[in-house]
Amino acid sequence: MDHVLEPDSDSISTTSNPEAEKIQRNSLYLTFNAPQVDEYHRGIFLTHPPNPTIPEPRYSGTLFHASYTSPTPEDPTVPSSWLLEQRTVKDVSSSHSLVLLYRIGTLDSTKSSIDAQFQCIRRVLDAVPLGRENRERKIGPLEEGEGNQVLDGYDCVIWTKDALSALADAGLIDLHGQTANHIMSQSRALAGPKDARTMVGVDFGGFRVFN
């Protein structure tokens, strides 16, 4: 799995993909990005109302995903570590690597302001432990086969699953009696073939939206 895969949509563009019209406002989506090595990169995307600093934020939002950093030839002193990356995406429909958006919940403005809920989501996701040792100490041992040994026995899939559970426990999303594991499995089946390596370098023909 690539160390830092993410929607690469940081510029405004007009999409011809009709799937983009399905994207719902103020909603949380699981993101699946095309595999570069052996699996789809996963994260959480929160769509939100127009940002005044973005001229035409038709499909704007905030992406949260676990990112792995490691030493490079340019800077061999950088320690290997996992971190949570959060960044504004101006137009998710312009991503060339996005394969699937899978909706896991929509914010209810009658409960509290969308901004207040967004800040709560940010706090919850900030608290999700990163890295295998940290995760197992705070949540419990991983199942056999979980985690990428090349990435210190951890990966973005584990973080995303734990993030789903944390959001549900905080009452920010409703899993409707399903477990985070089931949601992850169900959405993964929609992303593509079981062996993601067969899709490395393949043109998916654009992303799909599942609501």
C-alpha positions as CSV (number, residue, x, y, z in Angstrom):
1,M,0.0,0.0,0.0
2,D,1.3,3.4,-0.9
3,H,2.4,5.5,2.1
4,V,0.4,8.7,1.3
5,L,-2.4,8.2,-1.1
6,E,-5.2,10.7,-1.1
7,P,-7.7,12.5,-3.3
8,D,-5.5,14.7,-5.4
9,S,-8.2,17.3,-6.1
10,D,-6.8,20.6,-5.0
11,S,-8.0,22.7,-7.9
12,I,-11.3,23.7,-9.3
13,S,-12.6,21.9,-12.4
14,T,-15.8,21.0,-14.1
15,T,-16.6,17.3,-13.9
16,S,-18.3,15.3,-16.6
17,N,-18.9,12.4,-14.2
18,P,-22.6,12.3,-13.4
19,E,-21.8,10.4,-10.2
20,A,-20.6,13.7,-8.7
21,E,-24.2,15.0,-8.7
22,K,-25.0,12.3,-6.1
23,I,-22.6,13.8,-3.5
24,Q,-24.6,15.0,-0.5
25,R,-23.8,18.1,1.5
26,N,-22.7,18.0,5.1
27,S,-22.1,14.2,4.8
28,L,-19.4,11.9,5.9
29,Y,-18.0,9.5,3.2
30,L,-15.5,6.7,3.2
31,T,-13.0,7.3,0.4
32,F,-11.3,4.6,-1.6
33,N,-8.4,5.6,-3.8
34,A,-6.9,3.5,-6.6
35,P,-4.2,1.0,-5.4
36,Q,-0.6,1.8,-6.3
37,V,0.9,-1.3,-4.7
38,D,-1.5,-3.8,-3.1
39,E,-4.6,-2.2,-1.7
40,Y,-7.0,0.8,-1.9
41,H,-6.1,3.7,0.3
42,R,-8.9,4.7,2.7
43,G,-9.9,7.8,4.5
44,I,-12.9,9.9,5.6
45,F,-14.2,12.9,3.6
46,L,-16.6,15.4,5.1
47,T,-18.5,17.5,2.6
48,H,-19.5,21.0,3.8
49,P,-21.1,24.2,2.7
50,P,-19.2,26.6,0.4
51,N,-16.0,28.0,1.9
52,P,-15.7,31.8,1.3
53,T,-12.1,31.4,0.3
54,I,-12.9,29.0,-2.5
55,P,-14.6,30.7,-5.6
56,E,-16.7,27.7,-6.7
57,P,-16.6,25.0,-4.1
58,R,-19.2,22.7,-5.6
59,Y,-17.8,19.5,-4.1
60,S,-15.6,20.9,-1.4
61,G,-14.9,19.3,1.9
62,T,-12.3,18.1,4.4
63,L,-10.3,14.9,4.0
64,F,-9.0,13.0,7.0
65,H,-6.6,10.1,6.5
66,A,-3.8,8.3,8.2
67,S,-0.5,9.1,6.5
68,Y,2.9,7.3,6.9
69,T,6.2,9.2,6.8
70,S,9.6,7.6,6.5
71,P,13.2,8.7,5.9
72,T,14.0,9.8,2.4
73,P,17.3,10.3,0.5
74,E,16.7,14.0,0.8
75,D,16.1,13.9,4.5
76,P,17.3,10.6,6.1
77,T,16.8,12.0,9.6
78,V,13.0,11.9,9.3
79,P,11.7,9.2,11.7
80,S,9.2,6.7,10.5
81,S,5.8,7.6,12.0
82,W,2.0,7.7,11.4
83,L,0.1,11.0,11.5
84,L,-3.4,12.2,10.8
85,E,-3.6,14.5,7.8
86,Q,-6.5,16.9,7.5
87,R,-6.8,19.1,4.4
88,T,-9.4,21.0,2.5
89,V,-10.3,19.6,-0.9
90,K,-11.7,22.2,-3.2
91,D,-13.3,19.9,-5.7
92,V,-13.3,16.2,-5.0
93,S,-14.8,15.5,-8.4
94,S,-11.4,16.5,-10.0
95,S,-9.5,13.6,-8.3
96,H,-7.8,11.3,-10.7
97,S,-7.3,8.5,-8.2
98,L,-10.6,8.5,-6.3
99,V,-12.5,5.3,-6.9
100,L,-15.4,5.3,-4.5
101,L,-17.3,7.6,-2.1
102,Y,-19.4,5.6,0.4
103,R,-21.7,7.6,2.6
104,I,-21.7,6.7,6.3
105,G,-23.8,9.6,7.6
106,T,-25.3,13.0,7.1
107,L,-25.2,15.7,9.8
108,D,-28.5,16.8,11.2
109,S,-28.7,20.6,11.5
110,T,-31.7,20.3,13.9
111,K,-29.4,18.9,16.6
112,S,-26.8,21.6,16.6
113,S,-25.0,23.8,14.1
114,I,-23.1,22.1,11.3
115,D,-20.0,24.0,12.4
116,A,-20.3,22.6,16.0
117,Q,-20.7,19.1,14.7
118,F,-17.7,19.5,12.4
119,Q,-15.6,20.6,15.3
120,C,-16.8,17.6,17.3
121,I,-15.9,15.3,14.4
122,R,-12.4,16.9,14.2
123,R,-11.9,16.3,17.9
124,V,-13.0,12.6,17.7
125,L,-10.8,11.9,14.7
126,D,-7.9,13.6,16.4
127,A,-8.2,11.2,19.3
128,V,-8.2,8.0,17.2
129,P,-4.8,6.3,18.0
130,L,-2.2,6.0,15.2
131,G,0.4,3.3,14.8
132,R,0.2,-0.3,15.8
133,E,1.7,0.0,19.3
134,N,-0.4,3.0,20.2
135,R,-3.5,1.5,18.8
136,E,-3.2,-1.8,20.6
137,R,-2.4,-0.1,23.9
138,K,-5.5,2.1,23.7
139,I,-8.1,-0.1,21.9
140,G,-6.8,-3.6,21.9
141,P,-4.9,-6.1,19.8
142,L,-5.3,-6.3,16.1
143,E,-6.6,-9.4,14.4
144,E,-4.2,-11.8,12.7
145,G,-3.3,-10.5,9.3
146,E,-4.2,-6.9,10.0
147,G,-1.7,-4.2,9.3
148,N,1.1,-3.8,6.8
149,Q,4.5,-5.1,8.0
150,V,6.3,-2.7,5.7
151,L,4.5,0.2,7.5
152,D,5.3,-0.9,11.0
153,G,2.4,-3.3,11.2
154,Y,-0.3,-0.7,10.7
155,D,-2.2,0.9,7.8
156,C,-4.9,3.4,6.8
157,V,-7.6,0.7,6.9
158,I,-7.1,0.1,10.6
159,W,-7.3,3.9,11.3
160,T,-10.4,4.3,9.1
161,K,-12.2,1.4,10.9
162,D,-11.3,2.7,14.3
163,A,-12.4,6.2,13.2
164,L,-15.8,4.8,12.2
165,S,-16.2,3.2,15.6
166,A,-15.2,6.4,17.4
167,L,-17.7,8.5,15.4
168,A,-20.5,6.0,16.1
169,D,-19.6,5.9,19.8
170,A,-19.7,9.7,19.9
171,G,-23.2,9.6,18.4
172,L,-22.0,11.5,15.2
173,I,-23.0,8.7,12.9
174,D,-25.4,5.8,13.1
175,L,-24.2,2.4,11.9
176,H,-27.7,1.0,12.1
177,G,-26.7,-2.0,14.2
178,Q,-23.8,-2.9,12.0
179,T,-20.1,-3.0,13.1
180,A,-17.4,-0.9,11.7
181,N,-15.8,-4.1,10.3
182,H,-19.0,-4.9,8.4
183,I,-19.2,-1.4,6.9
184,M,-15.6,-1.6,5.9
185,S,-16.1,-5.0,4.3
186,Q,-19.3,-3.9,2.5
187,S,-17.8,-0.8,1.1
188,R,-14.6,-2.6,0.1
189,A,-16.6,-5.0,-2.0
190,L,-18.0,-2.1,-4.0
191,A,-14.6,-0.6,-4.6
192,G,-13.3,-3.3,-6.9
193,P,-11.8,-6.9,-7.2
194,K,-10.8,-8.7,-4.0
195,D,-7.2,-8.7,-5.2
196,A,-6.5,-5.0,-5.6
197,R,-3.1,-5.7,-7.2
198,T,-5.0,-6.6,-10.4
199,M,-6.2,-3.0,-10.6
200,V,-2.8,-1.2,-10.1
201,G,-2.5,1.2,-13.0
202,V,-5.9,0.4,-14.4
203,D,-8.2,3.3,-15.4
204,F,-11.3,3.0,-13.3
205,G,-13.2,5.4,-15.6
206,G,-14.0,7.8,-12.8
207,F,-15.3,7.4,-9.2
208,R,-18.6,6.2,-8.0
209,V,-20.8,7.5,-5.2
210,F,-22.8,5.1,-3.0
211,N,-25.4,6.8,-0.7
